[in-house]
Amino acid sequence: MQSDNNAHRYQELAAKWLDGSITPEEEKEFADWYNATPDKPFIIPESFAVSEEQHKQRLLRKIRQDIRMQEPSGARIIPLRKWVAAAAVVLVVFSAGYYALLHKAAPSTQMAEADTARLKDVPPGGNKAILTLANGAQILLDSVDNGVLATQGNISIIKSQSGRLVFDISKQTAGQKAAKEDAQIAFNTLSTPKGGQYIIVLPDGTRVWLNAQSSLQFPTAFTGKERTVQLSGEAYFEVAKNKNKPFHVQSNGADIEVLGTHFNVMAYTNEPVMETTLLEGAIKVSKGDRSETIHPGKQVQLSDQGMRTRNIDTLEAVAWKNGIFQFNNTNLKYIMRQIERWYDVKVDYASMPDKRYNGMVFRNSNLSEVLKMLEMAGGIRFEMEGRTIRGQK
């Protein structure tokens, strides 16, 4: 039997295959895993199927598109790994998605229409953010063209072709660098609304994935002996290595110190616990007179009850970055807070039962698909009034 960590890894690979971002090495890994017999079902959007036959046909069309099947006259050699990986995806997604559908009749047209009216279709979030410059000027990143947006000293602020925000430092002479060190540093802020996310490359090369309803404050240049940013909400960091200049993330009164590593910080004000999860390297988390140094696979939790460290499934912690809602014995109210932020809706939490879920749903699903998946797992029925979600036991 596969470990939970492995199961989550293959869920990540399934998502990457479906959105076309999977590498040849990952395809082989995915195929090799399935050939060893899968036994960990997981949830996919209901839009992939309303019947077994539709499920097969939609997935086969996706596979044919992916491998670009051609007539014999224009045929080309398809690597075996593509066929194996494609077959693996059919079987994995079928066993996963139809797992929830197998014991239920295919919904009638009338039922589907009733569900649409009951739940309403709210599209998923996307790349949306506001950059507030040190001088107070604001740039709506989802509505501006790619290219140079502004300059700050020797730094060009660029929206790249891939939709990332890049702070590009031009070369400096020794004199210019010294003058810059002496100059007063100002601060920019990148903010995402509900239903928004964004990737930024900071002046030192550090990459940050900012989740919905979050903000990151950072200096126009990292001078002095440390690199410090302020976070509200959730972000995943891949810190550029610089052993002479530690990187600090400050949030909710806590300080996270790193030299160069990959980690996730979840620090929403409406969550009872702040979580810092380490994927690579080492970090030190401090608050008040308490501090913990952790290694990969560990998570530090901060709450009113103090600080504690636990082992964690790191893929679950960064599932949002990989385009997935990941549930591992997850409380429904916690799930609904994620939904609230990603779909820009309101939730009547008093109407939500005390239930826990296991599985996954892709974050590019419409809201109705996510809610239907939760309903199919049993124990709740949702209704929407305007943009407010209520539950019925």
Order of alpha helices (4+ residues) and beta strands (2+ residues): alpha-alpha-alpha-alpha-alpha-beta-beta-beta-beta-beta-beta-alpha-beta-beta-beta-beta-beta-beta-beta-beta-beta-beta-beta-beta-beta-alpha-beta-alpha-beta-beta-alpha-beta-beta
